[in-house]
Amino acid sequence: MKREGAKSRVISSDKLHIENKTIFVDLKENDGGKFLQIAELSNDRRSTVVIPHSGLSAFVDAIQKIADSKE
C-alpha cells in the first residue's frame, strides 16, 4: 500500500477524458508493494484514491457489477 513520502514507480498508466474531467489510472509500486492510484483533475482540483493491489480484484468486481446494472 502507498505510504506518504515513499517513492513510487509507474508500472502502467492510462488517461481518460470524460466530460470536463481528466482521470489518471496508474498502477504503481513502492517499497510497500503495488497499488492502483486513480486521480481526477476537474476545475483545477485533484482528488486521488489509492487501492492496494490485494484489493484490485474486489474493486474491479464492484465496478463491473455497477456497470452491468446500468444496462
N, C-alpha and C positions, 0 to 999 in steps of 0.2 A: 504494500500500500504506500501511497505517496507520503513523504514526510516533509514538513516545512523546511525549506533551505537545502534539501537534498538535491544534488544534480541528477537530472534525468536525461535519457536519450530517447529520441523518437524512433520507434520501430516501424510504424506505419502511420500514414496520415491521410485525411480526406477533408475537403472543404465543400460545404453546401451553401447555396444562396437561396433562401426561401423568404418570399415577400421582402420585408425590409430588414431581414436578419441575415447574418453570416454565421454559420455554425461550423466549428472546427472539431473534428473527431480524430483523436490521436491515441494510438496505442504506444505507451511509453514504458520505460524500465528505469529503475534506480536501485540503490542498494537494498531497498525493502522488497523489491520484486517488480512484476509487471502490473500495469493498471491502465484502464481506459480513462481518458480525460476528454470531456465534452465541454466546449466553451462556446458561448453565444455572445456575439457582438451585435448590439442593437442600440441605435441612437447614442453611439459613443460610450455605452456601458458594457462591461464584460462580466458575465456570470459563468462560473465554472462548476462542474460536477465531476467527481472522481469516483470510479468504481473499481475496486480491487479485481485483479484477474480471476480470483476464486469465485467472484460473483457474476462474471460475464454471462455464463450460460443462463442463469436465472433472470438476468436483466434482458437478454435477447428474447427469452420466452415471454416475459411480461410485455415487451414491445410488440411481439408477434401476436399475442392474444388481443391487445388493443387494436392493432391494425386489422386483424380478422373480424373484429366486432363492428368495424366501420363500414364493412361492405354490405 
